[in-house]
Amino acid sequence: MATPRAKDLYRLRAATAECVNAQARNRGLQRLPVRGQAKVRCVALLFALAHNLMRSIVLMPKMFSDTQAPCAIGPGTA
């Protein structure tokens, strides 16, 4: 962690991974209500699926907004 590159990587991790962990805790993933490795894996995968679905719902309007640059190939350019 002494090098500048390592500090940049840690800062990037804090902006991405820690945010996901905090959201999972806010949504109730404090303690796992199940026992066993297979059941814990299922709960973790369900939380990951729910997180990805919620992120895609937030990002979907941005992907299809009209503010993007027009496509270079359009009507009359072929």
C-alpha positions as CSV (number, residue, x, y, z in Angstrom):
1,M,0.0,0.0,0.0
2,A,3.0,2.3,0.0
3,T,3.1,2.8,-3.8
4,P,1.0,5.4,-5.6
5,R,-0.5,2.7,-7.8
6,A,-1.6,0.6,-4.9
7,K,-3.3,3.7,-3.3
8,D,-5.1,4.4,-6.6
9,L,-6.3,0.8,-6.7
10,Y,-7.5,0.9,-3.1
11,R,-9.4,4.2,-3.8
12,L,-11.1,2.6,-6.8
13,R,-12.1,-0.5,-4.7
14,A,-13.6,1.8,-2.1
15,A,-15.7,3.5,-4.8
16,T,-17.1,0.2,-6.2
17,A,-16.9,-2.8,-3.9
18,E,-17.6,-1.0,-0.6
19,C,-20.6,0.7,-2.0
20,V,-22.1,-2.7,-2.9
21,N,-21.3,-4.1,0.5
22,A,-22.9,-1.1,2.2
23,Q,-26.1,-1.5,0.1
24,A,-26.3,-5.2,0.9
25,R,-26.1,-4.4,4.6
26,N,-28.7,-1.7,4.3
27,R,-31.0,-4.2,2.6
28,G,-30.7,-6.7,5.5
29,L,-27.6,-8.8,4.8
30,Q,-26.3,-8.4,8.3
31,R,-26.4,-12.0,9.3
32,L,-27.3,-15.0,7.2
33,P,-30.5,-16.7,8.2
34,V,-29.2,-20.1,6.8
35,R,-26.6,-22.6,7.7
36,G,-24.3,-24.5,5.4
37,Q,-22.1,-23.5,2.5
38,A,-24.6,-24.3,-0.2
39,K,-27.4,-22.2,1.4
40,V,-25.1,-19.3,2.1
41,R,-24.0,-19.4,-1.5
42,C,-27.7,-19.2,-2.6
43,V,-28.4,-16.2,-0.4
44,A,-25.3,-14.4,-1.6
45,L,-26.2,-15.1,-5.3
46,L,-29.8,-13.9,-4.7
47,F,-28.4,-10.7,-3.2
48,A,-26.0,-10.3,-6.2
49,L,-28.9,-10.9,-8.6
50,A,-31.1,-8.4,-6.8
51,H,-28.3,-5.8,-6.8
52,N,-27.6,-6.3,-10.5
53,L,-31.3,-6.0,-11.3
54,M,-31.7,-2.8,-9.3
55,R,-28.6,-1.3,-10.9
56,S,-29.8,-2.2,-14.4
57,I,-33.2,-0.5,-13.7
58,V,-31.4,2.6,-12.7
59,L,-29.0,2.6,-15.6
60,M,-31.5,1.5,-18.3
61,P,-33.0,5.0,-19.0
62,K,-29.4,6.4,-19.3
63,M,-28.6,3.8,-22.0
64,F,-31.6,4.7,-24.1
65,S,-31.8,8.4,-23.6
66,D,-31.8,10.8,-26.6
67,T,-28.8,12.7,-25.2
68,Q,-26.3,10.2,-26.7
69,A,-24.4,11.1,-29.8
70,P,-26.1,10.1,-33.1
71,C,-25.0,7.0,-34.8
72,A,-22.6,7.6,-37.7
73,I,-24.5,5.1,-39.9
74,G,-28.0,6.3,-40.4
75,P,-30.5,6.9,-43.1
76,G,-29.0,8.4,-46.2
77,T,-25.4,7.7,-45.2
78,A,-24.9,4.3,-46.9
